[in-house]
């Protein structure tokens, strides 16, 4: 595959995970997870995100450097975004600090140059209910039909205007190369389910829709009328943590789209099969760090390192 590059616009935050034994801080965020996942899959990637000039921001910088992800940072006046998450049957439930709720990316010269040069631009967990941010995004990403990939990743605690979020997301998605949704996203944004939202997005003009449907696996639907489904991949070892499965699915899909956009059902099936295997491997490790499956051995448990506090 020729050298390809991606820019991810999304959240980077400190995830405070509560448990009966106390709490531990980890570097997380949907945008960050996708960016790091792409880097682990061999893609040159830059993350555009808001962080603070604080200990959390320094932990994020160090983590991205360790994983070979370039960072173009907007320094937030409210500091680094923080989520407090609790696991219920392996699924995270979140609350967020004001820095996360009011995050706003600035598109300076460096950001604009990176966006113009990237082979693909991936949006993950974006404040679509902020009209100023949406207008700047539209202006900063030329030729969205051939290279824009959108994952709305809405979080109830971050939604300030659900109607505006849905409207702006659907307008951007209608001009995208690919839009990724989950069953939970679809319901939160007012659709009956992921199938109904995928159909509506395609009817509005979206090129392709990738939908994750929990224990049922995932499907891809295209403007050309193809619909390919794939169940959850079966790998050795127990499911440890479903956190990051959707981000891993998206990163794997983006990596394969950079090689070529599938032209047949068989090629789409190959892409989706690979994505499901990556997601399954990620679920067999603690945290959201993308794991690459190996057919001849169980996925290893690469527990992520807690965020370090810098004096």
Protein Blocks (a to p, Z undefined) as FASTA:
>chain_A
ZZddddddddddddddddfkbccdddedjklmmmmmmmmnopacdddddddddfklmmmm
mmmmmnopacdddddfkbpaddddddeehiacddddfklmmgccdddfklmmmmmmpmbd
cdehiafklmklmmmmmmmmghkllmpccdfkpafklmmblmlmmmmmmmmmmmcfbdcd
dfklmmmnopablmlmmmmmmmnopabdcddehjnopadddfkopacdddddddehidfb
lghklmmmmmmmmmmmmmpccfbfklmmmmmmmmmmmmmmmmmpgcjbdcdddfkbccdd
dddddddddZZ
